[in-house]
Amino acid sequence: METSKSTIYQPNVITQARYSFTEYEMRVLLYVVKHIQNKLNKDDIEFNRNMFGEIDYKVQFYLADMMVTEGEKNHARIRKALKDLRDKSFEVEDEKQWFNVGFINYGRYNKDAKKWELQVSFLLMPYMVSLARGFTAYQLETILHLNTHSQRLYMMFSQYHDTGIFRISAEDLRYKLGLEKKYERYGDFKKWVLSAAEKELKHLFEDNKSDLWVKLEKDKKERGKEDFDRMLTFKIFYTDRKFKQVEQAKQEAIRYCINLLSAILPGDELYCNKLLGYLIEQKRLKPFADRLGRLEEQAQQEGKPLTSYGGLLRHIAKEDFKYQG
């Protein structure tokens, strides 16, 4: 696993955050992600390193880049999208830091060049890069074919390719979508948000415009509970192409875990093998690989050999991943 990947502490932090995006806000966000992807695909190591440093990132675009034509109405919508994105408060807290920052620092329009410009804070860039690495160009095109809430749900579903199951409470999902004030009845939320997204994704899947579709398998409410106090279970279905990508990602994660476990605990092959088997069985391999990435980065920052972190690794396995071996 590359060092740059190990600097991402919460790879799903944007897709799982509480936001309600308008169509034009989503267009801007996805354009920024595509712009970052183009940079990442180039062999410009210094640039990629700087993306994680304290350098605010500028993006320029024309209306045509957003797939919209010239016109006062479209200009007004882009302008409003940039203003609203600047006002959106983005909050991150992990074991190392807490910060609150706007989605963009500023939005600007050059009337002579007919060109727009925005700036992303360096604090947000690691998470934007994670989003860019997490979605293919094909997936981004799928997102643009969906309505606003379906877009957010698709992005959430795509993060659970390693398990094929997405579980979340109805209350939590409604909150993350910013809809707690719009839908007071679960039945309405299910009809206009969940079922609508399921129908849209199934249609795109059948037209070969989406690599996945979902089915809400369980949403029963226990007797005496509040209307939104229920657990939702979504089953995620993939194309053969996507399934092969998932399997490839799984094998890469296994290889990475084997290499890091061997380096940290070189004399305890039995423990490492049993832990790896447990993680695969519990479908926790990907989050464990991410945690190993952070541990590897910590060793580099502290200038210590990986073997120094054997005790910490066992503690993480036991406390964070409930491994009792």
ZINOR-V702582 format. One record per residue. PHI is phi in degrees with one decimal (none if undefined). Layout:
phi:PHI
phi:PHI
//
This chain:
phi:none
phi:-72.2
phi:-60.8
phi:-60.8
phi:-70.1
phi:-73.7
phi:-85.2
phi:-88.0
phi:-81.0
phi:-134.0
phi:-62.2
phi:-102.9
phi:-62.2
phi:-76.9
phi:-67.6
phi:-96.6
phi:-73.1
phi:-91.6
phi:-148.2
phi:-121.6
phi:-95.0
phi:-79.5
phi:-57.9
phi:-77.3
phi:-63.4
phi:-66.4
phi:-61.0
phi:-64.0
phi:-58.9
phi:-69.1
phi:-65.8
phi:-61.0
phi:-61.7
phi:-62.9
phi:-61.8
phi:-65.4
phi:-59.0
phi:-60.3
phi:-69.3
phi:-66.4
phi:-77.0
phi:-90.0
phi:-83.8
phi:-110.0
phi:-61.6
phi:-63.5
phi:-63.5
phi:-62.0
phi:-66.8
phi:-66.2
phi:-61.8
phi:-99.9
phi:-90.7
phi:-85.8
phi:-129.6
phi:-69.7
phi:-107.7
phi:-94.3
phi:-131.5
phi:-117.0
phi:-158.8
phi:-103.5
phi:-57.7
phi:-61.4
phi:-64.9
phi:-92.7
phi:62.4
phi:-129.8
phi:-85.6
phi:-64.4
phi:154.2
phi:-60.2
phi:-64.3
phi:-68.5
phi:-61.2
phi:-64.1
phi:-70.4
phi:-66.1
phi:-60.3
phi:-65.1
phi:-61.8
phi:-67.8
phi:-63.4
phi:-70.3
phi:-65.3
phi:-66.3
phi:-82.6
phi:-69.8
phi:-87.9
phi:-113.9
phi:-120.3
phi:-131.0
phi:-141.1
phi:-136.6
phi:-70.5
phi:-109.1
phi:-161.0
phi:-135.8
phi:-154.3
phi:-129.3
phi:-149.1
phi:-76.3
phi:-60.0
phi:-133.8
phi:-77.2
phi:-160.9
phi:-127.6
phi:-145.0
phi:-126.6
phi:-93.3
phi:-68.2
phi:-69.4
phi:-84.7
phi:55.7
phi:-127.3
phi:-99.2
phi:-145.9
phi:-138.7
phi:-132.8
phi:-101.2
phi:-64.9
phi:-59.9
phi:-64.6
phi:-89.5
phi:-58.2
phi:-56.6
phi:-78.9
phi:-67.5
phi:-64.3
phi:-60.5
phi:-63.8
phi:-64.8
phi:-75.5
phi:-81.5
phi:-126.9
phi:-79.7
phi:-60.2
phi:-62.0
phi:-65.7
phi:-64.2
phi:-66.0
phi:-60.8
phi:-57.8
phi:-69.8
phi:-86.6
phi:-103.8
phi:-74.6
phi:-53.3
phi:-70.1
phi:-65.0
phi:-61.0
phi:-61.7
phi:-65.5
phi:-59.0
phi:-65.2
phi:-66.4
phi:-59.6
phi:-64.7
phi:-78.9
phi:-113.8
phi:-65.8
phi:-77.7
phi:-112.8
phi:76.4
phi:-131.9
phi:-123.4
phi:-118.7
phi:-161.4
phi:-73.6
phi:-61.3
phi:-64.9
phi:-65.2
phi:-66.0
phi:-60.4
phi:-67.0
phi:-63.5
phi:-83.3
phi:69.3
phi:-116.9
phi:-66.1
phi:-95.0
phi:-94.2
phi:-117.2
phi:-93.9
phi:-109.2
phi:-63.2
phi:-57.8
phi:-70.0
phi:-60.8
phi:-64.9
phi:-68.0
phi:-89.3
phi:-115.6
phi:-70.9
phi:-66.8
phi:-63.6
phi:-65.5
phi:-60.0
phi:-66.9
phi:-61.2
phi:-65.9
phi:-64.0
phi:-63.6
phi:-66.3
phi:-61.9
phi:-68.3
phi:-90.0
phi:59.9
phi:-112.9
phi:-145.4
phi:-91.5
phi:-153.0
phi:-142.3
phi:-130.0
phi:-134.3
phi:-75.7
phi:-89.9
phi:-140.1
phi:-154.7
phi:-66.8
phi:-104.7
phi:-71.5
phi:-60.6
phi:90.7
phi:-84.9
phi:-69.2
phi:-57.4
phi:-94.2
phi:-87.4
phi:-149.0
phi:-96.4
phi:-101.3
phi:-123.2
phi:-106.2
phi:-96.4
phi:-106.0
phi:-110.8
phi:-123.0
phi:-74.9
phi:-59.8
phi:-61.6
phi:-67.9
phi:-61.1
phi:-64.8
phi:-64.1
phi:-63.3
phi:-64.7
phi:-64.3
phi:-63.1
phi:-64.2
phi:-64.7
phi:-65.0
phi:-65.7
phi:-62.9
phi:-61.8
phi:-64.0
phi:-62.4
phi:-60.6
phi:-63.7
phi:-70.7
phi:-62.5
phi:-65.1
phi:-74.9
phi:-83.1
phi:-124.6
phi:-64.0
phi:-102.5
phi:-133.1
phi:-63.7
phi:-63.3
phi:-60.0
phi:-62.6
phi:-65.6
phi:-66.9
phi:-63.7
phi:-62.9
phi:-62.3
phi:-62.9
phi:-63.3
phi:-65.7
phi:-63.5
phi:-85.1
phi:57.4
phi:-118.8
phi:-63.2
phi:-62.2
phi:-62.3
phi:-69.7
phi:-62.5
phi:-61.9
phi:-68.0
phi:-64.0
phi:-61.1
phi:-68.7
phi:-67.5
phi:-62.8
phi:-64.7
phi:-60.1
phi:-63.5
phi:-66.9
phi:-68.2
phi:-88.1
phi:67.7
phi:-112.7
phi:-70.3
phi:-61.7
phi:-62.7
phi:-72.7
phi:-109.6
phi:-60.9
phi:-63.8
phi:-64.6
phi:-60.8
phi:-62.5
phi:-63.8
phi:-62.1
phi:-60.5
phi:-77.2
phi:-81.6
phi:-89.0
phi:-119.3
phi:58.5
phi:-88.1
phi:-106.5
phi:-72.3
//
